[in-house]
Amino acid sequence: MALALLSAVCSTALAQAGTAAQIPAADQMQPSELAQMLKSPGADKPLVLQVGSHVLYAQAHIPGSEYAGAAAQEAGRKALSERVAKLDRGTMVVLYCGCCPWGKCPNIDPAYKLMKSLGFTRLKVLHIADNFGTDWVDKGYPVAQGR
């Protein structure tokens, strides 16, 4: 049931947005790279924002990350814009979704384009090839639940 709902959400939103495949490789970050950065003492910690489904965020998310709204929807982009409005444009920000395979994600491309248009210069997108469960949780990286 949850998988069917997730598939429907991805399919509907995909029709309205670009795909993550359009994001330059230089602006992508691998899960192993982010996991290492988050656990390294003294490392410059990024602001990590989840830009996908709130249901998925509540089930499992990267500890310390914030839910910023589903970027495939106008309300989600507005919430993201409001969240980062007062940030210095040099703040390191990592966006992630993980709802579905990278090339089909409806949320990453709109979030990335919005953040670029706002002038963020240290922006990365977490490259989640299949989904958050496979590419983060199953790899043993830290997970939080709720909110």
N, CA, C and O atoms as CSV, one atom per row, in Angstrom:
chain,resi,resn,atom,element,x,y,z
A,1,MET,N,N,0.827,-1.196,0.000
A,1,MET,CA,C,0.000,0.000,0.000
A,1,MET,C,C,0.868,1.255,0.000
A,1,MET,O,O,0.673,2.151,-0.821
A,2,ALA,N,N,1.839,1.314,0.938
A,2,ALA,CA,C,2.706,2.489,1.017
A,2,ALA,C,C,3.522,2.641,-0.259
A,2,ALA,O,O,3.728,3.754,-0.743
A,3,LEU,N,N,3.991,1.509,-0.807
A,3,LEU,CA,C,4.770,1.553,-2.034
A,3,LEU,C,C,3.919,2.055,-3.195
A,3,LEU,O,O,4.397,2.826,-4.027
A,4,ALA,N,N,2.670,1.627,-3.255
A,4,ALA,CA,C,1.770,2.081,-4.309
A,4,ALA,C,C,1.509,3.574,-4.189
A,4,ALA,O,O,1.487,4.287,-5.192
A,5,LEU,N,N,1.313,4.046,-2.967
A,5,LEU,CA,C,1.091,5.468,-2.729
A,5,LEU,C,C,2.325,6.263,-3.134
A,5,LEU,O,O,2.211,7.301,-3.787
A,6,LEU,N,N,3.491,5.784,-2.752
A,6,LEU,CA,C,4.742,6.450,-3.096
A,6,LEU,C,C,4.921,6.497,-4.607
A,6,LEU,O,O,5.332,7.522,-5.151
A,7,SER,N,N,4.621,5.410,-5.279
A,7,SER,CA,C,4.741,5.357,-6.725
A,7,SER,C,C,3.806,6.366,-7.384
A,7,SER,O,O,4.184,7.026,-8.351
A,8,ALA,N,N,2.596,6.483,-6.866
A,8,ALA,CA,C,1.634,7.439,-7.408
A,8,ALA,C,C,2.105,8.869,-7.197
A,8,ALA,O,O,1.970,9.708,-8.088
A,9,VAL,N,N,2.654,9.147,-6.034
A,9,VAL,CA,C,3.175,10.483,-5.739
A,9,VAL,C,C,4.304,10.820,-6.697
A,9,VAL,O,O,4.327,11.911,-7.266
A,10,CYS,N,N,5.238,9.899,-6.882
A,10,CYS,CA,C,6.365,10.127,-7.788
A,10,CYS,C,C,5.891,10.320,-9.222
A,10,CYS,O,O,6.363,11.225,-9.911
A,11,SER,N,N,4.969,9.490,-9.678
A,11,SER,CA,C,4.499,9.571,-11.054
A,11,SER,C,C,3.783,10.881,-11.326
A,11,SER,O,O,4.007,11.505,-12.363
A,12,THR,N,N,2.926,11.305,-10.408
A,12,THR,CA,C,2.180,12.547,-10.573
A,12,THR,C,C,3.115,13.741,-10.575
A,12,THR,O,O,3.016,14.611,-11.441
A,13,ALA,N,N,4.007,13.787,-9.628
A,13,ALA,CA,C,4.914,14.920,-9.516
A,13,ALA,C,C,5.916,14.953,-10.665
A,13,ALA,O,O,6.324,16.032,-11.094
A,14,LEU,N,N,6.314,13.799,-11.163
A,14,LEU,CA,C,7.288,13.735,-12.245
A,14,LEU,C,C,6.768,14.440,-13.488
A,14,LEU,O,O,7.530,15.059,-14.231
A,15,ALA,N,N,5.478,14.341,-13.701
A,15,ALA,CA,C,4.892,14.992,-14.858
A,15,ALA,C,C,4.998,16.515,-14.761
A,15,ALA,O,O,4.887,17.212,-15.770
A,16,GLN,N,N,5.213,17.032,-13.542
A,16,GLN,CA,C,5.237,18.470,-13.318
A,16,GLN,C,C,6.648,19.027,-13.182
A,16,GLN,O,O,6.798,20.246,-13.097
A,17,ALA,N,N,7.668,18.219,-13.156
A,17,ALA,CA,C,9.008,18.714,-12.833
A,17,ALA,C,C,10.064,18.117,-13.743
A,17,ALA,O,O,9.812,17.151,-14.462
A,18,GLY,N,N,11.261,18.710,-13.702
A,18,GLY,CA,C,12.414,18.156,-14.391
A,18,GLY,C,C,12.923,16.963,-13.610
A,18,GLY,O,O,12.312,16.551,-12.624
A,19,THR,N,N,14.035,16.410,-14.049
A,19,THR,CA,C,14.579,15.265,-13.330
A,19,THR,C,C,15.948,15.583,-12.760
A,19,THR,O,O,16.629,16.512,-13.193
A,20,ALA,N,N,16.325,14.791,-11.784
A,20,ALA,CA,C,17.616,14.960,-11.130
A,20,ALA,C,C,18.765,14.727,-12.101
A,20,ALA,O,O,19.873,15.217,-11.878
A,21,ALA,N,N,18.516,13.988,-13.169
A,21,ALA,CA,C,19.568,13.679,-14.138
A,21,ALA,C,C,20.158,14.940,-14.768
A,21,ALA,O,O,21.246,14.892,-15.341
A,22,GLN,N,N,19.453,16.059,-14.667
A,22,GLN,CA,C,19.919,17.317,-15.248
A,22,GLN,C,C,20.919,18.049,-14.351
A,22,GLN,O,O,21.512,19.039,-14.779
A,23,ILE,N,N,21.115,17.589,-13.135
A,23,ILE,CA,C,21.996,18.265,-12.181
A,23,ILE,C,C,23.453,17.902,-12.485
A,23,ILE,O,O,23.783,16.722,-12.598
A,24,PRO,N,N,24.321,18.902,-12.617
A,24,PRO,CA,C,25.731,18.625,-12.929
A,24,PRO,C,C,26.387,17.721,-11.885
A,24,PRO,O,O,26.114,17.840,-10.691
A,25,ALA,N,N,27.242,16.830,-12.342
A,25,ALA,CA,C,27.932,15.895,-11.445
A,25,ALA,C,C,28.715,16.628,-10.362
A,25,ALA,O,O,28.821,16.135,-9.239
A,26,ALA,N,N,29.260,17.786,-10.679
A,26,ALA,CA,C,30.045,18.548,-9.695
A,26,ALA,C,C,29.195,19.015,-8.517
A,26,ALA,O,O,29.726,19.312,-7.447
A,27,ASP,N,N,27.884,19.081,-8.708
A,27,ASP,CA,C,26.981,19.521,-7.643
A,27,ASP,C,C,26.325,18.350,-6.916
A,27,ASP,O,O,25.433,18.549,-6.091
A,28,GLN,N,N,26.764,17.136,-7.219
A,28,GLN,CA,C,26.224,15.948,-6.568
A,28,GLN,C,C,27.195,15.436,-5.506
A,28,GLN,O,O,28.408,15.622,-5.601
A,29,MET,N,N,26.626,14.789,-4.497
A,29,MET,CA,C,27.416,14.204,-3.410
A,29,MET,C,C,26.916,12.776,-3.196
A,29,MET,O,O,25.710,12.529,-3.218
A,30,GLN,N,N,27.826,11.852,-2.992
A,30,GLN,CA,C,27.456,10.461,-2.729
A,30,GLN,C,C,27.074,10.286,-1.257
A,30,GLN,O,O,27.599,11.002,-0.404
A,31,PRO,N,N,26.175,9.354,-0.941
A,31,PRO,CA,C,25.798,9.116,0.452
A,31,PRO,C,C,26.995,8.841,1.363
A,31,PRO,O,O,27.031,9.329,2.492
A,32,SER,N,N,27.971,8.070,0.891
A,32,SER,CA,C,29.144,7.772,1.728
A,32,SER,C,C,29.903,9.045,2.091
A,32,SER,O,O,30.418,9.170,3.202
A,33,GLU,N,N,29.969,9.968,1.171
A,33,GLU,CA,C,30.662,11.240,1.390
A,33,GLU,C,C,29.945,12.075,2.460
A,33,GLU,O,O,30.591,12.635,3.346
A,34,LEU,N,N,28.621,12.157,2.378
A,34,LEU,CA,C,27.867,12.917,3.380
A,34,LEU,C,C,27.945,12.240,4.739
A,34,LEU,O,O,28.134,12.912,5.753
A,35,ALA,N,N,27.803,10.922,4.774
A,35,ALA,CA,C,27.875,10.197,6.048
A,35,ALA,C,C,29.215,10.448,6.733
A,35,ALA,O,O,29.260,10.673,7.943
A,36,GLN,N,N,30.296,10.412,5.974
A,36,GLN,CA,C,31.628,10.674,6.525
A,36,GLN,C,C,31.731,12.106,7.041
A,36,GLN,O,O,32.271,12.343,8.122
A,37,MET,N,N,31.221,13.045,6.276
A,37,MET,CA,C,31.272,14.452,6.662
A,37,MET,C,C,30.512,14.699,7.968
A,37,MET,O,O,30.970,15.452,8.827
A,38,LEU,N,N,29.356,14.062,8.108
A,38,LEU,CA,C,28.524,14.272,9.291
A,38,LEU,C,C,29.133,13.669,10.551
A,38,LEU,O,O,28.898,14.164,11.653
A,39,LYS,N,N,29.919,12.596,10.392
A,39,LYS,CA,C,30.491,11.963,11.586
A,39,LYS,C,C,31.896,12.463,11.927
A,39,LYS,O,O,32.421,12.152,12.996
A,40,SER,N,N,32.499,13.229,11.032
A,40,SER,CA,C,33.856,13.725,11.266
A,40,SER,C,C,33.847,14.905,12.234
A,40,SER,O,O,33.202,15.922,11.976
A,41,PRO,N,N,34.566,14.766,13.350
A,41,PRO,CA,C,34.633,15.885,14.290
A,41,PRO,C,C,35.378,17.064,13.662
A,41,PRO,O,O,36.402,16.898,13.001
A,42,GLY,N,N,34.840,18.237,13.887
A,42,GLY,CA,C,35.491,19.435,13.378
A,42,GLY,C,C,35.240,19.729,11.914
A,42,GLY,O,O,35.675,20.765,11.411
A,43,ALA,N,N,34.548,18.841,11.219
A,43,ALA,CA,C,34.265,19.080,9.803
A,43,ALA,C,C,33.210,20.179,9.673
A,43,ALA,O,O,32.376,20.363,10.559
A,44,ASP,N,N,33.258,20.892,8.574
A,44,ASP,CA,C,32.261,21.909,8.257
A,44,ASP,C,C,30.946,21.182,7.979
A,44,ASP,O,O,30.791,20.558,6.929
A,45,LYS,N,N,30.007,21.260,8.911
A,45,LYS,CA,C,28.745,20.529,8.768
A,45,LYS,C,C,27.767,21.323,7.899
A,45,LYS,O,O,27.535,22.506,8.147
A,46,PRO,N,N,27.206,20.687,6.902
A,46,PRO,CA,C,26.238,21.373,6.050
A,46,PRO,C,C,24.852,21.419,6.691
A,46,PRO,O,O,24.552,20.666,7.617
A,47,LEU,N,N,24.033,22.303,6.184
A,47,LEU,CA,C,22.612,22.277,6.489
A,47,LEU,C,C,22.027,21.240,5.534
A,47,LEU,O,O,22.140,21.391,4.318
A,48,VAL,N,N,21.408,20.196,6.066
A,48,VAL,CA,C,20.860,19.120,5.243
A,48,VAL,C,C,19.345,19.263,5.224
A,48,VAL,O,O,18.697,19.251,6.271
A,49,LEU,N,N,18.784,19.399,4.023
A,49,LEU,CA,C,17.352,19.617,3.864
A,49,LEU,C,C,16.730,18.505,3.029
A,49,LEU,O,O,17.193,18.209,1.927
A,50,GLN,N,N,15.680,17.892,3.562
A,50,GLN,CA,C,14.938,16.867,2.833
A,50,GLN,C,C,13.818,17.574,2.084
A,50,GLN,O,O,13.013,18.283,2.689
A,51,VAL,N,N,13.764,17.385,0.774
A,51,VAL,CA,C,12.820,18.112,-0.072
A,51,VAL,C,C,11.802,17.186,-0.736
A,51,VAL,O,O,11.282,17.489,-1.810
A,52,GLY,N,N,11.521,16.052,-0.085
A,52,GLY,CA,C,10.562,15.092,-0.617
A,52,GLY,C,C,9.315,15.001,0.241
A,52,GLY,O,O,8.870,15.994,0.816
A,53,SER,N,N,8.767,13.830,0.321
A,53,SER,CA,C,7.527,13.565,1.051
A,53,SER,C,C,7.726,13.658,2.563
A,53,SER,O,O,8.701,13.135,3.102
A,54,HIS,N,N,6.792,14.329,3.239
A,54,HIS,CA,C,6.863,14.414,4.701
A,54,HIS,C,C,6.652,13.036,5.329
A,54,HIS,O,O,7.230,12.742,6.375
A,55,VAL,N,N,5.839,12.200,4.710
A,55,VAL,CA,C,5.606,10.843,5.217
A,55,VAL,C,C,6.930,10.078,5.253
A,55,VAL,O,O,7.240,9.416,6.243
A,56,LEU,N,N,7.703,10.170,4.179
A,56,LEU,CA,C,8.998,9.485,4.142
A,56,LEU,C,C,9.958,10.079,5.161
A,56,LEU,O,O,10.715,9.345,5.797
A,57,TYR,N,N,9.938,11.391,5.323
A,57,TYR,CA,C,10.811,12.043,6.305
A,57,TYR,C,C,10.483,11.542,7.706
A,57,TYR,O,O,11.387,11.249,8.488
A,58,ALA,N,N,9.204,11.441,8.025
A,58,ALA,CA,C,8.797,10.979,9.356
A,58,ALA,C,C,9.215,9.528,9.591
A,58,ALA,O,O,9.546,9.154,10.716
A,59,GLN,N,N,9.202,8.711,8.541
A,59,GLN,CA,C,9.581,7.302,8.675
A,59,GLN,C,C,11.075,7.142,8.927
A,59,GLN,O,O,11.480,6.354,9.783
A,60,ALA,N,N,11.891,7.880,8.191
A,60,ALA,CA,C,13.353,7.781,8.334
A,60,ALA,C,C,14.000,8.954,7.617
A,60,ALA,O,O,13.672,9.257,6.469
A,61,HIS,N,N,14.930,9.613,8.313
A,61,HIS,CA,C,15.662,10.717,7.703
A,61,HIS,C,C,17.071,10.804,8.278
A,61,HIS,O,O,17.391,10.159,9.276
A,62,ILE,N,N,17.884,11.593,7.646
A,62,ILE,CA,C,19.257,11.804,8.102
A,62,ILE,C,C,19.209,12.611,9.391
A,62,ILE,O,O,18.596,13.678,9.420
A,63,PRO,N,N,19.844,12.129,10.464
A,63,PRO,CA,C,19.833,12.873,11.724
A,63,PRO,C,C,20.356,14.302,11.532
A,63,PRO,O,O,21.378,14.530,10.885
A,64,GLY,N,N,19.626,15.244,12.110
A,64,GLY,CA,C,20.004,16.647,11.991
A,64,GLY,C,C,19.451,17.325,10.758
A,64,GLY,O,O,19.522,18.548,10.633
A,65,SER,N,N,18.896,16.535,9.837
A,65,SER,CA,C,18.311,17.146,8.643
A,65,SER,C,C,16.973,17.776,9.009
A,65,SER,O,O,16.380,17.461,10.041
A,66,GLU,N,N,16.517,18.661,8.151
A,66,GLU,CA,C,15.236,19.324,8.353
A,66,GLU,C,C,14.338,19.027,7.170
A,66,GLU,O,O,14.798,18.904,6.035
A,67,TYR,N,N,13.045,18.913,7.453
A,67,TYR,CA,C,12.082,18.753,6.370
A,67,TYR,C,C,11.792,20.137,5.805
A,67,TYR,O,O,11.442,21.051,6.550
A,68,ALA,N,N,11.937,20.294,4.495
A,68,ALA,CA,C,11.774,21.607,3.871
A,68,ALA,C,C,10.609,21.679,2.893
A,68,ALA,O,O,10.417,22.718,2.262
A,69,GLY,N,N,9.834,20.628,2.745
A,69,GLY,CA,C,8.702,20.648,1.827
A,69,GLY,C,C,9.002,19.891,0.543
A,69,GLY,O,O,10.141,19.859,0.079
A,70,ALA,N,N,7.967,19.284,-0.025
A,70,ALA,CA,C,8.111,18.541,-1.281
A,70,ALA,C,C,8.262,19.539,-2.424
A,70,ALA,O,O,7.304,20.225,-2.783
A,71,ALA,N,N,9.445,19.621,-2.987
A,71,ALA,CA,C,9.772,20.665,-3.954
A,71,ALA,C,C,9.086,20.510,-5.307
A,71,ALA,O,O,9.132,21.434,-6.120
A,72,ALA,N,N,8.458,19.383,-5.570
A,72,ALA,CA,C,7.714,19.229,-6.817
A,72,ALA,C,C,6.438,20.065,-6.784
A,72,ALA,O,O,5.827,20.322,-7.822
A,73,GLN,N,N,6.045,20.483,-5.595
A,73,GLN,CA,C,4.820,21.271,-5.425
A,73,GLN,C,C,5.175,22.716,-5.090
A,73,GLN,O,O,6.178,22.979,-4.426
A,74,GLU,N,N,4.355,23.641,-5.548
A,74,GLU,CA,C,4.606,25.060,-5.295
A,74,GLU,C,C,4.710,25.355,-3.801
A,74,GLU,O,O,5.570,26.130,-3.383
A,75,ALA,N,N,3.848,24.749,-2.999
A,75,ALA,CA,C,3.888,24.976,-1.548
A,75,ALA,C,C,5.215,24.512,-0.955
A,75,ALA,O,O,5.734,25.142,-0.033
A,76,GLY,N,N,5.762,23.429,-1.470
A,76,GLY,CA,C,7.049,22.930,-0.997
A,76,GLY,C,C,8.189,23.864,-1.367
A,76,GLY,O,O,9.093,24.095,-0.564
A,77,ARG,N,N,8.148,24.400,-2.579
A,77,ARG,CA,C,9.187,25.349,-2.996
A,77,ARG,C,C,9.097,26.637,-2.178
A,77,ARG,O,O,10.116,27.243,-1.848
A,78,LYS,N,N,7.884,27.045,-1.859
A,78,LYS,CA,C,7.699,28.242,-1.029
A,78,LYS,C,C,8.271,27.997,0.365
A,78,LYS,O,O,8.956,28.859,0.917
A,79,ALA,N,N,7.993,26.829,0.934
A,79,ALA,CA,C,8.516,26.491,2.264
A,79,ALA,C,C,10.045,26.448,2.248
A,79,ALA,O,O,10.690,26.933,3.178
A,80,LEU,N,N,10.620,25.874,1.205
A,80,LEU,CA,C,12.074,25.819,1.079
A,80,LEU,C,C,12.651,27.230,0.991
A,80,LEU,O,O,13.632,27.551,1.663
A,81,SER,N,N,12.049,28.052,0.177
A,81,SER,CA,C,12.507,29.427,0.013
A,81,SER,C,C,12.456,30.193,1.329
A,81,SER,O,O,13.381,30.936,1.658
A,82,GLU,N,N,11.378,30.009,2.079
A,82,GLU,CA,C,11.244,30.671,3.377
A,82,GLU,C,C,12.285,30.156,4.365
A,82,GLU,O,O,12.823,30.930,5.156
A,83,ARG,N,N,12.571,28.861,4.326
A,83,ARG,CA,C,13.538,28.281,5.261
A,83,ARG,C,C,14.938,28.851,5.053
A,83,ARG,O,O,15.675,29.050,6.019
A,84,VAL,N,N,15.303,29.108,3.821
A,84,VAL,CA,C,16.668,29.553,3.536
A,84,VAL,C,C,16.790,31.064,3.336
A,84,VAL,O,O,17.885,31.565,3.080
A,85,ALA,N,N,15.699,31.779,3.448
A,85,ALA,CA,C,15.679,33.217,3.136
A,85,ALA,C,C,16.744,34.018,3.875
A,85,ALA,O,O,17.355,34.913,3.290
A,86,LYS,N,N,16.974,33.718,5.129
A,86,LYS,CA,C,17.907,34.514,5.932
A,86,LYS,C,C,19.320,33.931,5.994
A,86,LYS,O,O,20.191,34.478,6.669
A,87,LEU,N,N,19.540,32.837,5.299
A,87,LEU,CA,C,20.869,32.214,5.307
A,87,LEU,C,C,21.849,32.982,4.433
A,87,LEU,O,O,21.474,33.555,3.409
A,88,ASP,N,N,23.092,32.986,4.845
A,88,ASP,CA,C,24.168,33.497,4.006
A,88,ASP,C,C,24.241,32.596,2.773
A,88,ASP,O,O,24.155,31.374,2.893
A,89,ARG,N,N,24.397,33.182,1.611
A,89,ARG,CA,C,24.404,32.405,0.366
A,89,ARG,C,C,25.639,31.525,0.236
A,89,ARG,O,O,25.718,30.704,-0.677
A,90,GLY,N,N,26.602,31.686,1.137
A,90,GLY,CA,C,27.778,30.830,1.166
A,90,GLY,C,C,27.640,29.656,2.117
A,90,GLY,O,O,28.585,28.886,2.289
A,91,THR,N,N,26.465,29.506,2.743
A,91,THR,CA,C,26.209,28.378,3.638
A,91,THR,C,C,26.227,27.084,2.834
A,91,THR,O,O,25.643,27.008,1.754
A,92,MET,N,N,26.898,26.074,3.364
A,92,MET,CA,C,26.892,24.774,2.688
A,92,MET,C,C,25.544,24.100,2.937
A,92,MET,O,O,25.143,23.893,4.082
A,93,VAL,N,N,24.852,23.763,1.849
A,93,VAL,CA,C,23.536,23.133,1.922
A,93,VAL,C,C,23.565,21.853,1.100
A,93,VAL,O,O,24.075,21.832,-0.021
A,94,VAL,N,N,23.009,20.780,1.674
A,94,VAL,CA,C,22.850,19.518,0.954
A,94,VAL,C,C,21.354,19.220,0.885
A,94,VAL,O,O,20.675,19.165,1.911
A,95,LEU,N,N,20.853,19.031,-0.319
A,95,LEU,CA,C,19.454,18.673,-0.548
A,95,LEU,C,C,19.360,17.172,-0.793
A,95,LEU,O,O,20.240,16.579,-1.418
A,96,TYR,N,N,18.282,16.563,-0.294
A,96,TYR,CA,C,18.047,15.157,-0.639
A,96,TYR,C,C,16.565,14.859,-0.626
A,96,TYR,O,O,15.779,15.568,0.002
A,97,CYS,N,N,16.191,13.799,-1.329
A,97,CYS,CA,C,14.807,13.330,-1.351
A,97,CYS,C,C,14.795,11.844,-1.040
A,97,CYS,O,O,14.550,11.453,0.101
A,98,GLY,N,N,15.058,11.005,-2.043
A,98,GLY,CA,C,15.100,9.563,-1.828
A,98,GLY,C,C,13.779,8.853,-2.009
A,98,GLY,O,O,13.633,7.701,-1.600
A,99,CYS,N,N,12.799,9.530,-2.624
A,99,CYS,CA,C,11.484,8.904,-2.798
A,99,CYS,C,C,11.509,7.785,-3.833
A,99,CYS,O,O,10.748,6.822,-3.737
A,100,CYS,N,N,12.380,7.917,-4.810
A,100,CYS,CA,C,12.371,6.983,-5.937
A,100,CYS,C,C,13.719,7.073,-6.656
A,100,CYS,O,O,14.577,7.851,-6.239
A,101,PRO,N,N,13.926,6.306,-7.713
A,101,PRO,CA,C,15.216,6.346,-8.405
A,101,PRO,C,C,15.600,7.754,-8.871
A,101,PRO,O,O,14.747,8.555,-9.252
A,102,TRP,N,N,16.895,8.029,-8.830
A,102,TRP,CA,C,17.471,9.339,-9.140
A,102,TRP,C,C,16.871,9.964,-10.398
A,102,TRP,O,O,16.438,11.115,-10.363
A,103,GLY,N,N,16.840,9.243,-11.480
A,103,GLY,CA,C,16.356,9.786,-12.744
A,103,GLY,C,C,14.869,10.072,-12.777
A,103,GLY,O,O,14.386,10.708,-13.715
A,104,LYS,N,N,14.130,9.616,-11.774
A,104,LYS,CA,C,12.683,9.827,-11.740
A,104,LYS,C,C,12.235,10.740,-10.606
A,104,LYS,O,O,11.044,11.030,-10.486
A,105,CYS,N,N,13.159,11.195,-9.777
A,105,CYS,CA,C,12.788,12.002,-8.613
A,105,CYS,C,C,12.188,13.338,-9.055
A,105,CYS,O,O,12.836,14.097,-9.776
A,106,PRO,N,N,10.966,13.629,-8.633
A,106,PRO,CA,C,10.316,14.874,-9.030
A,106,PRO,C,C,10.680,16.071,-8.157
A,106,PRO,O,O,10.334,17.206,-8.486
A,107,ASN,N,N,11.370,15.830,-7.058
A,107,ASN,CA,C,11.613,16.896,-6.082
A,107,ASN,C,C,12.989,17.538,-6.159
A,107,ASN,O,O,13.125,18.733,-5.894
A,108,ILE,N,N,13.995,16.782,-6.511
A,108,ILE,CA,C,15.367,17.283,-6.470
A,108,ILE,C,C,15.614,18.406,-7.472
A,108,ILE,O,O,16.168,19.440,-7.101
A,109,ASP,N,N,15.224,18.233,-8.707
A,109,ASP,CA,C,15.500,19.251,-9.722
A,109,ASP,C,C,14.857,20.603,-9.384
A,109,ASP,O,O,15.540,21.624,-9.471
A,110,PRO,N,N,13.575,20.653,-9.003
A,110,PRO,CA,C,12.996,21.962,-8.655
A,110,PRO,C,C,13.662,22.599,-7.436
A,110,PRO,O,O,13.840,23.817,-7.393
A,111,ALA,N,N,14.028,21.790,-6.450
A,111,ALA,CA,C,14.700,22.327,-5.259
A,111,ALA,C,C,16.072,22.876,-5.638
A,111,ALA,O,O,16.454,23.965,-5.207
A,112,TYR,N,N,16.803,22.123,-6.439
A,112,TYR,CA,C,18.131,22.543,-6.887
A,112,TYR,C,C,18.046,23.857,-7.672
A,112,TYR,O,O,18.807,24.790,-7.415
A,113,LYS,N,N,17.128,23.921,-8.618
A,113,LYS,CA,C,16.981,25.132,-9.437
A,113,LYS,C,C,16.607,26.334,-8.580
A,113,LYS,O,O,17.119,27.433,-8.795
A,114,LEU,N,N,15.726,26.136,-7.616
A,114,LEU,CA,C,15.332,27.226,-6.727
A,114,LEU,C,C,16.534,27.734,-5.937
A,114,LEU,O,O,16.780,28.939,-5.876
A,115,MET,N,N,17.279,26.813,-5.334
A,115,MET,CA,C,18.429,27.207,-4.519
A,115,MET,C,C,19.497,27.909,-5.370
A,115,MET,O,O,20.112,28.874,-4.916
A,116,LYS,N,N,19.716,27.435,-6.584
A,116,LYS,CA,C,20.666,28.094,-7.485
A,116,LYS,C,C,20.178,29.505,-7.824
A,116,LYS,O,O,20.965,30.451,-7.841
A,117,SER,N,N,18.876,29.639,-8.093
A,117,SER,CA,C,18.329,30.958,-8.441
A,117,SER,C,C,18.413,31.932,-7.270
A,117,SER,O,O,18.445,33.146,-7.470
A,118,LEU,N,N,18.449,31.401,-6.051
A,118,LEU,CA,C,18.575,32.243,-4.861
A,118,LEU,C,C,20.030,32.611,-4.575
A,118,LEU,O,O,20.306,33.407,-3.677
A,119,GLY,N,N,20.954,32.036,-5.333
A,119,GLY,CA,C,22.357,32.419,-5.226
A,119,GLY,C,C,23.214,31.584,-4.298
A,119,GLY,O,O,24.305,32.017,-3.925
A,120,PHE,N,N,22.758,30.397,-3.910
A,120,PHE,CA,C,23.572,29.553,-3.026
A,120,PHE,C,C,24.772,29.008,-3.801
A,120,PHE,O,O,24.624,28.421,-4.873
A,121,THR,N,N,25.950,29.215,-3.242
A,121,THR,CA,C,27.193,28.868,-3.937
A,121,THR,C,C,27.824,27.568,-3.451
A,121,THR,O,O,28.690,27.010,-4.125
A,122,ARG,N,N,27.401,27.086,-2.294
A,122,ARG,CA,C,27.950,25.831,-1.752
A,122,ARG,C,C,26.810,24.814,-1.646
A,122,ARG,O,O,26.525,24.289,-0.570
A,123,LEU,N,N,26.181,24.556,-2.761
A,123,LEU,CA,C,25.009,23.694,-2.828
A,123,LEU,C,C,25.391,22.332,-3.389
A,123,LEU,O,O,26.053,22.232,-4.422
A,124,LYS,N,N,24.963,21.287,-2.691
A,124,LYS,CA,C,25.160,19.913,-3.162
A,124,LYS,C,C,23.817,19.194,-3.108
A,124,LYS,O,O,22.931,19.542,-2.327
A,125,VAL,N,N,23.697,18.196,-3.949
A,125,VAL,CA,C,22.517,17.338,-3.966
A,125,VAL,C,C,22.988,15.917,-3.692
A,125,VAL,O,O,23.899,15.417,-4.351
A,126,LEU,N,N,22.363,15.274,-2.717
A,126,LEU,CA,C,22.726,13.904,-2.379
A,126,LEU,C,C,22.221,12.975,-3.479
A,126,LEU,O,O,21.019,12.879,-3.724
A,127,HIS,N,N,23.156,12.293,-4.136
A,127,HIS,CA,C,22.801,11.385,-5.234
A,127,HIS,C,C,22.316,10.063,-4.638
A,127,HIS,O,O,23.111,9.226,-4.210
A,128,ILE,N,N,21.010,9.900,-4.621
A,128,ILE,CA,C,20.394,8.672,-4.119
A,128,ILE,C,C,19.929,7.889,-5.343
A,128,ILE,O,O,18.894,8.196,-5.934
A,129,ALA,N,N,20.698,6.889,-5.710
A,129,ALA,CA,C,20.478,6.164,-6.965
A,129,ALA,C,C,19.126,5.459,-7.033
A,129,ALA,O,O,18.428,5.554,-8.043
A,130,ASP,N,N,18.752,4.749,-5.962
A,130,ASP,CA,C,17.505,3.976,-5.981
A,130,ASP,C,C,16.430,4.599,-5.095
A,130,ASP,O,O,15.376,5.005,-5.584
A,131,ASN,N,N,16.697,4.672,-3.801
A,131,ASN,CA,C,15.779,5.300,-2.847
A,131,ASN,C,C,16.509,5.424,-1.513
A,131,ASN,O,O,17.585,4.852,-1.336
A,132,PHE,N,N,15.935,6.161,-0.585
A,132,PHE,CA,C,16.589,6.416,0.692
A,132,PHE,C,C,16.841,5.124,1.468
A,132,PHE,O,O,17.885,4.976,2.103
A,133,GLY,N,N,15.894,4.193,1.420
A,133,GLY,CA,C,16.060,2.927,2.132
A,133,GLY,C,C,17.267,2.145,1.643
A,133,GLY,O,O,18.083,1.691,2.445
A,134,THR,N,N,17.382,1.988,0.348
A,134,THR,CA,C,18.473,1.222,-0.249
A,134,THR,C,C,19.819,1.931,-0.140
A,134,THR,O,O,20.828,1.311,0.195
A,135,ASP,N,N,19.829,3.224,-0.421
A,135,ASP,CA,C,21.093,3.946,-0.550
A,135,ASP,C,C,21.573,4.635,0.721
A,135,ASP,O,O,22.688,5.155,0.754
A,136,TRP,N,N,20.754,4.647,1.762
A,136,TRP,CA,C,21.192,5.233,3.034
A,136,TRP,C,C,20.960,4.254,4.185
A,136,TRP,O,O,21.909,3.851,4.859
A,137,VAL,N,N,19.715,3.876,4.408
A,137,VAL,CA,C,19.373,3.024,5.555
A,137,VAL,C,C,20.079,1.674,5.467
A,137,VAL,O,O,20.739,1.260,6.421
A,138,ASP,N,N,19.948,0.983,4.334
A,138,ASP,CA,C,20.539,-0.350,4.177
A,138,ASP,C,C,22.070,-0.338,4.199
A,138,ASP,O,O,22.691,-1.379,4.414
A,139,LYS,N,N,22.673,0.807,3.985
A,139,LYS,CA,C,24.137,0.925,4.039
A,139,LYS,C,C,24.625,1.103,5.477
A,139,LYS,O,O,25.830,1.123,5.728
A,140,GLY,N,N,23.687,1.232,6.418
A,140,GLY,CA,C,24.059,1.366,7.822
A,140,GLY,C,C,24.381,2.783,8.263
A,140,GLY,O,O,24.922,2.983,9.350
A,141,TYR,N,N,24.058,3.764,7.438
A,141,TYR,CA,C,24.282,5.149,7.827
A,141,TYR,C,C,23.238,5.538,8.879
A,141,TYR,O,O,22.169,4.932,8.933
A,142,PRO,N,N,23.531,6.534,9.711
A,142,PRO,CA,C,22.613,6.882,10.800
A,142,PRO,C,C,21.255,7.379,10.298
A,142,PRO,O,O,21.149,8.046,9.269
A,143,VAL,N,N,20.225,7.026,11.069
A,143,VAL,CA,C,18.845,7.364,10.713
A,143,VAL,C,C,18.117,7.865,11.952
A,143,VAL,O,O,18.333,7.371,13.058
A,144,ALA,N,N,17.260,8.840,11.750
A,144,ALA,CA,C,16.359,9.321,12.798
A,144,ALA,C,C,14.934,9.154,12.289
A,144,ALA,O,O,14.709,9.005,11.088
A,145,GLN,N,N,13.976,9.180,13.208
A,145,GLN,CA,C,12.564,9.048,12.832
A,145,GLN,C,C,11.754,10.155,13.485
A,145,GLN,O,O,12.174,10.758,14.472
A,146,GLY,N,N,10.581,10.410,12.912
A,146,GLY,CA,C,9.648,11.364,13.493
A,146,GLY,C,C,9.757,12.755,12.916
A,146,GLY,O,O,10.582,13.030,12.044
A,147,ARG,N,N,8.929,13.599,13.408
A,147,ARG,CA,C,8.743,14.999,13.037
A,147,ARG,C,C,8.120,15.061,11.704
A,147,ARG,O,O,7.870,16.151,11.190
